[in-house]
Amino acid sequence: MVSTADRIRTSLVLGAAAGTIIAAVLMSPRSAAHRPPDGTVSSIDGKDGIELSARLATRFILPGDQQQNVAVTIRTAGLPAVPSGRPPLSLAIVIDRSGSMSGAPIENAKAAALSMLRQLDRGDAFSVVSYSSSARTVLAMQRATESSKAAARAAIETIDASGGTCISCGLEAGAAEVERSPVAGGLRRMLLISDGQANAGVYNRDELAALAARTAAGGVSISTAGVGLDFDEATMRRLAEVGRGNYYFVEDTVALSAMFARELATLGQTVAADVQLRVIERPGVRVEEAYGYPLTRTAGGAVVPVADLRAGDVRKIVLRIRVSAAQPGALTLADLALDWRQVAGGDPGAAHAVAAVDVVDDPAAVAASVDPAAMRAIEQALSARAIEDAAAAFERGGLPAARQVLDQRSQAVRANAAYLGRGTVDALDAAQTQTIEGFARAPAAAKKAASVTAHDLAR
């Protein structure tokens, strides 16, 4: 029979999923920090009712230098939607017309743009930009009237594929168009439709991501839609992540149209934009990674960009940290701050948390202090990482290599099944099974689908 301690040790070896807890205590400007005696999280609303909390998989840790995973949770449950319905949208549709898009990809890209266009209304504004070796404004930013949408449809149909791929040109032109929007306030977004194979302008992936991050920091979030089976999913996903947007891939443009319809239908629930998590480390702590999110190191901490928050959202960010716990006792680990802009009104908002942990000499106490909610979030993030690793392993060693990665992750999940619950275990098993079956049946499509699965699972 496997003991609780053995289950936790197994998860640490295979996925670093257990071993500590942060007793996160939320603060507001009007309230002093409070730490409940049982070590659980006491959630106090930040400004606008958005809550911030952080936990690890167990309530206590042993002394020593160690790696831990922190499950940060953002909740907007119960917040009202924007009273007037969907907030107005300023949208730049940016279409890749490079030579690598010839044939089905360019037709799919145009179909995706047209599907988005159909769902705009008179309260919105939009522009259409295309790019190859350079960018061209197909239709300048203007109100989404029936006549302007008809003009855009006609212009989109004339786009042909040729030339190089200057994604940076498209990003810069799209951002400039959004800045010219006649719509005051609301949401400002760019939809990049591309195969992601940059070879002109800024084409280094890191530099391209830095450009997208600066664009998002300026208030224009970037969603990306990969078209065809040859697009660079690593680039397209990263641009969406640093751009605080969404990442899409479907083979069928009809399904892509349905995705856009769902996204626009829920824009009325958006309550916070320009969201970011700031982590200020205390001595002996270093944030090393945010699973499935871009992370920027700062002096004494890190910043993680977060996509727009909607009413009823429960969003997670799992951080991998290095902790030096010298001796038993209470140990403060980090100060966390969530910043955003209110969609209704445009005022800034913030929520804060102080993260602390109890260091004990009793391994049995650590093993008995599992936090199931934190464990679920951490296992989901680690499974997202395993799916990414399996895709890379498939490229190197084929199906057996990918299967080995996911089999190890499955063992870690099952070792913690008592804490995760049947629903979580079944969902993680299904995601891993679908990934393996996809690699066996249709590798090109499976690689794209695995990237989307990992992106969603990490959140």
C-alpha positions in Angstrom: 0.0 0.0 0.0 1.3 3.5 -0.9 1.5 5.9 2.1 0.7 9.6 2.0 4.4 10.4 2.3 5.3 8.0 -0.5 2.7 9.6 -2.8 4.1 13.1 -2.1 7.7 11.9 -2.7 6.6 10.3 -6.0 5.0 13.6 -7.2 8.1 15.5 -6.2 10.4 13.2 -8.2 8.2 13.0 -11.3 6.7 16.5 -11.4 7.7 18.6 -8.4 4.1 18.9 -7.6 4.1 18.6 -3.8 6.1 19.5 -0.8 5.0 22.9 0.7 2.3 25.5 1.1 2.2 29.2 1.0 -0.3 30.5 3.5 -1.3 33.6 1.4 -2.9 36.4 3.3 -4.6 39.0 1.3 -4.4 42.6 2.2 -6.3 45.7 1.2 -5.2 49.3 1.8 -7.8 49.4 4.7 -6.9 46.0 6.2 -3.9 44.7 8.0 -2.5 41.3 7.1 -4.1 38.4 8.9 -2.9 34.8 9.0 -5.5 32.2 10.1 -4.2 29.7 12.7 -4.8 26.7 10.5 -2.6 28.0 7.7 -5.4 28.2 5.1 -5.8 31.2 2.8 -7.9 34.1 4.0 -9.2 35.9 0.9 -9.9 39.6 1.2 -11.2 41.4 -1.9 -8.8 43.7 -3.7 -10.1 46.8 -5.3 -13.1 46.1 -7.6 -13.7 42.8 -5.8 -11.0 40.9 -7.6 -9.3 38.4 -5.2 -5.7 37.2 -5.2 -4.4 34.1 -3.3 -1.4 31.8 -3.4 -0.9 28.3 -2.1 1.5 25.4 -2.5 0.6 21.7 -2.4 1.2 21.3 1.3 0.9 23.6 4.3 4.4 23.1 5.6 7.9 22.6 4.3 11.1 21.1 5.7 14.2 23.2 6.2 16.8 23.4 3.4 17.3 24.6 -0.2 14.4 23.4 -2.4 12.3 23.9 -5.4 8.6 24.5 -4.9 5.5 25.3 -7.0 3.1 28.1 -6.0 -0.5 28.1 -7.2 -1.6 31.7 -7.6 -5.3 32.1 -8.1 -7.2 35.2 -9.4 -11.0 35.3 -8.8 -13.6 37.6 -10.2 -16.5 35.5 -9.2 -19.8 37.4 -8.7 -18.7 40.6 -10.3 -21.3 42.3 -12.6 -20.8 42.4 -16.3 -20.4 45.8 -18.0 -23.9 47.3 -17.5 -24.4 48.5 -21.1 -23.6 45.1 -22.6 -20.5 44.3 -24.6 -17.9 47.1 -24.2 -16.9 48.8 -27.5 -14.0 47.1 -29.3 -11.2 48.7 -31.3 -9.8 45.9 -33.4 -7.0 45.6 -35.9 -7.2 42.5 -38.1 -3.7 41.7 -39.3 -3.4 39.2 -42.1 -0.2 37.4 -43.2 0.0 37.5 -47.0 3.6 36.2 -47.4 4.6 33.6 -50.0 4.5 30.8 -47.4 0.8 31.4 -47.0 0.0 30.5 -50.6 -2.9 28.2 -51.3 -5.1 27.0 -48.5 -3.4 29.0 -45.7 -4.2 32.4 -47.3 -7.7 31.3 -48.0 -8.2 30.1 -44.4 -6.7 33.4 -43.1 -9.1 35.5 -45.2 -12.0 33.3 -44.1 -11.0 33.8 -40.4 -10.8 37.6 -40.9 -14.2 37.6 -42.6 -15.8 35.6 -39.7 -14.4 38.1 -37.2 -15.7 41.0 -39.3 -19.2 39.7 -39.4 -19.5 39.8 -35.6 -18.6 43.5 -35.1 -21.3 46.1 -34.6 -21.7 49.9 -34.9 -20.3 50.5 -31.5 -17.0 49.0 -32.6 -14.2 50.3 -34.8 -11.8 48.2 -36.9 -9.1 48.2 -39.5 -7.6 45.6 -41.8 -3.8 45.3 -42.2 -1.9 42.8 -44.4 1.8 42.2 -44.5 4.5 40.3 -46.3 8.0 41.9 -46.6 6.2 45.1 -45.5 2.8 46.1 -44.1 0.0 47.6 -46.0 -3.2 49.1 -44.6 -6.1 47.5 -46.5 -8.7 49.5 -44.7 -7.9 52.3 -42.3 -9.5 52.4 -38.7 -13.1 53.3 -38.9 -16.5 52.6 -37.3 -17.9 49.2 -38.1 -20.9 50.3 -40.2 -22.4 48.0 -42.7 -20.8 50.0 -45.6 -17.4 49.9 -44.0 -17.7 46.1 -43.4 -18.8 45.6 -47.0 -15.7 47.6 -48.2 -13.5 45.5 -46.0 -14.9 42.3 -47.3 -14.2 43.3 -50.9 -10.7 44.4 -50.0 -9.9 41.2 -48.1 -10.9 39.1 -51.0 -8.3 40.8 -53.2 -5.4 39.8 -50.9 -2.8 37.5 -52.5 0.2 35.7 -51.0 3.7 36.7 -52.1 7.0 38.0 -50.6 8.6 37.5 -47.2 7.2 37.4 -43.7 7.6 40.5 -41.6 5.4 39.8 -38.6 6.9 42.8 -36.8 5.7 45.0 -39.6 2.2 43.7 -39.1 2.3 44.2 -35.4 3.6 47.7 -35.6 1.1 48.7 -38.3 -1.8 47.1 -36.4 -0.9 48.8 -33.2 -0.7 52.2 -35.0 -4.2 51.6 -36.4 -5.7 50.8 -33.0 -4.2 54.1 -31.7 -6.2 55.9 -34.3 -9.5 54.4 -33.2 -12.5 56.8 -32.9 -13.8 54.7 -30.0 -13.0 56.0 -26.5 -12.2 53.5 -23.8 -13.5 49.9 -24.2 -11.2 47.1 -25.4 -8.3 47.5 -27.7 -7.2 44.3 -29.5 -5.2 43.0 -32.4 -6.0 39.7 -34.2 -2.9 38.3 -35.9 -3.7 35.6 -38.5 -0.4 34.0 -39.7 1.7 30.9 -40.2 4.2 32.5 -37.8 7.2 31.9 -40.0 9.0 35.2 -39.7 11.9 35.9 -42.0 12.0 39.7 -42.4 12.1 42.7 -40.1 12.3 41.5 -36.5 12.3 37.7 -36.9 14.3 36.5 -33.9 11.6 34.9 -31.7 12.7 36.6 -28.5 12.9 40.0 -30.1 9.5 39.5 -31.7 8.1 38.5 -28.3 9.6 41.7 -26.8 7.8 43.8 -29.5 4.5 42.1 -28.7 5.0 42.6 -25.0 5.6 46.3 -25.5 2.5 46.5 -27.7 0.4 44.8 -25.0 1.9 47.0 -22.3 0.8 50.0 -24.3 -2.8 48.8 -24.0 -3.3 46.7 -27.2 -3.7 43.0 -26.4 -2.8 40.5 -29.2 -4.6 37.3 -30.0 -3.1 35.0 -32.6 -4.7 32.5 -35.0 -2.5 29.9 -36.6 -3.7 28.7 -40.0 -2.8 25.5 -41.9 -0.6 22.7 -40.6 2.7 24.3 -41.3 2.5 27.4 -39.0 5.1 27.9 -36.2 3.0 27.2 -33.1 5.8 28.1 -30.8 6.0 31.7 -32.2 2.2 32.1 -32.5 1.5 30.9 -28.9 4.3 33.0 -27.4 3.0 36.2 -29.1 -0.4 35.5 -27.7 1.0 34.9 -24.2 3.2 38.0 -24.0 0.5 39.9 -25.8 -2.1 39.1 -23.1 -4.5 37.6 -25.6 -5.8 34.2 -26.8 -4.2 31.6 -29.0 -6.3 29.7 -31.6 -5.8 26.8 -33.9 -8.4 24.8 -35.8 -8.1 23.1 -39.1 -11.7 24.0 -40.1 -12.4 27.7 -40.6 -16.0 27.1 -39.8 -14.9 26.1 -36.3 -12.7 29.2 -36.1 -15.6 31.4 -36.9 -17.5 29.8 -34.0 -14.6 30.4 -31.7 -14.6 34.1 -32.5 -18.3 34.3 -32.0 -18.0 32.9 -28.5 -15.2 35.3 -27.7 -17.1 38.4 -28.8 -20.3 37.1 -27.1 -18.4 37.1 -23.8 -16.7 40.5 -24.1 -19.6 42.0 -22.2 -18.3 40.2 -19.1 -14.8 41.7 -19.4 -14.1 43.7 -16.2 -10.3 44.2 -16.2 -7.8 44.7 -19.0 -4.0 45.4 -19.0 -3.6 42.9 -16.2 -0.3 41.8 -14.8 1.0 40.0 -11.7 4.0 41.4 -9.9 6.0 39.2 -7.5 8.5 40.8 -5.1 10.8 38.2 -3.7 11.9 38.1 0.0 15.4 37.1 0.9 16.2 33.5 0.1 13.5 33.2 -2.6 13.7 33.4 -6.4 11.0 33.0 -8.9 12.3 30.8 -11.8 9.3 30.2 -14.0 5.6 30.7 -14.6 4.3 27.5 -16.2 2.6 28.3 -19.5 3.1 32.1 -19.1 5.9 34.5 -20.1 7.9 35.8 -17.2 10.1 38.9 -17.0 12.7 39.2 -14.3 12.8 42.5 -12.5 15.0 43.9 -9.8 14.1 41.7 -6.9 11.2 39.9 -8.5 9.3 39.1 -11.6 6.3 40.2 -13.7 3.8 37.9 -15.4 1.3 39.4 -18.0 -2.3 38.1 -17.7 -5.1 38.1 -20.3 -8.2 40.2 -19.7 -10.4 39.1 -16.8 -14.1 38.5 -17.1 -16.8 38.3 -14.5 -16.8 34.8 -12.9 -13.3 34.1 -14.0 -11.1 31.8 -11.9 -7.5 32.1 -13.4 -4.4 30.3 -12.2 -0.7 31.0 -12.5 1.7 28.4 -11.2 5.1 29.7 -10.3 8.2 27.6 -9.8 10.3 29.1 -7.1 13.6 28.3 -5.3 13.4 28.6 -1.6 16.2 28.6 1.1 14.5 27.7 4.4 17.3 27.9 7.0 15.4 26.8 10.2 11.9 26.1 11.6 9.5 28.9 12.0 7.4 31.3 10.0 9.0 32.4 6.7 7.7 35.2 4.5 8.3 34.4 0.8 7.0 37.1 -1.4 4.7 40.1 -1.8 2.3 39.7 -4.8 0.4 42.5 -6.5 -2.2 42.3 -9.3 -2.6 45.4 -11.4 -5.3 46.1 -14.0 -7.4 48.8 -15.8 -11.1 48.8 -15.3 -12.9 48.3 -18.6 -15.9 50.4 -17.3 -14.4 53.8 -16.5 -10.7 53.1 -17.2 -9.6 53.6 -13.6 -6.6 51.5 -12.3 -7.2 48.6 -9.9 -5.0 46.6 -7.7 -5.1 43.6 -5.3 -2.2 42.5 -3.0 -1.2 39.4 -1.1 1.6 38.5 1.3 2.9 34.9 0.9 4.2 33.1 4.0 5.1 29.5 4.8 5.7 27.5 8.0 9.0 25.6 8.1 8.8 22.5 10.4 11.2 19.6 11.3 8.4 17.0 11.1 8.2 15.1 7.8 4.9 13.5 8.9 3.3 17.0 9.4 4.4 18.0 5.9 2.9 14.8 4.4 -0.3 15.3 6.3 -0.8 18.9 5.3 -1.9 18.5 1.6 -4.0 21.3 0.1 -6.2 19.6 -2.5 -7.1 22.8 -4.4 -3.5 23.9 -4.7 -2.5 20.3 -5.7 -5.1 20.3 -8.5 -3.8 23.6 -9.9 -0.2 22.5 -9.8 -0.8 19.1 -11.4 -2.7 20.8 -14.2 0.2 23.2 -14.9 2.7 20.3 -14.7 0.6 18.3 -17.1 0.5 21.2 -19.5 4.3 21.3 -19.4 4.4 17.5 -19.9 2.3 17.9 -23.1 4.7 20.5 -24.4 7.7 18.2 -23.5 5.9 15.2 -25.2 5.6 17.2 -28.4 9.3 18.0 -28.4 10.1 14.4 -27.6 8.0 13.3 -30.5 10.0 15.5 -32.8 13.3 13.9 -31.5 12.3 10.3 -30.9 8.9 9.6 -32.3 5.8 8.1 -30.6 7.7 6.0 -28.0 9.6 9.0 -26.7 6.4 11.1 -26.4 4.6 8.2 -24.7 7.4 7.9 -22.1 7.0 11.6 -21.1 3.3 11.3 -20.7 3.4 8.0 -18.9 5.7 9.5 -16.3 3.3 12.4 -15.8 0.3 10.0 -15.6 2.1 8.1 -12.8 2.6 11.4 -10.9 -1.1 12.3 -11.3 -2.3 8.9 -10.1 0.1 9.1 -7.1 -1.9 12.1 -6.0 -5.3 10.9 -7.1 -6.7 10.8 -3.5 -6.2 14.6 -3.3 -7.0 15.5 -6.9 -10.4 13.9 -7.2 -11.7 11.6 -10.0 -12.8 14.5 -12.2 -9.4 16.1 -12.3 -7.6 12.7 -12.8 -10.0 11.8 -15.7 -9.6 15.2 -17.4 -5.8 15.0 -17.2 -5.8 11.4 -18.4 -8.0 12.4 -21.3 -5.8 15.3 -22.4 -2.7 13.1 -22.4 -4.5 10.2 -24.2 -5.8 12.6 -26.9 -2.3 14.0 -27.4 -0.7 10.5 -27.9 -3.6 9.3 -30.1 -3.2 12.5 -32.2 0.5 11.9 -32.7 -0.2 8.4 -33.8 -3.0 9.4 -36.2 -2.1 12.8 -37.6 1.2 14.2 -36.2 1.1 17.6 -37.9 -2.4 18.5 -36.6 -1.6 16.9 -33.2 1.4 19.1 -32.7 -0.8 22.2 -33.1 -3.6 20.8 -31.0 -1.1 19.9 -28.2 0.1 23.5 -28.1 -3.4 24.8 -27.6 -4.2 22.1 -25.0 -1.1 23.0 -23.0 -1.9 26.8 -23.3 -5.4 26.3 -21.9 -4.5 23.7 -19.3 -1.8 26.0 -17.8 -4.5 28.6 -17.1 
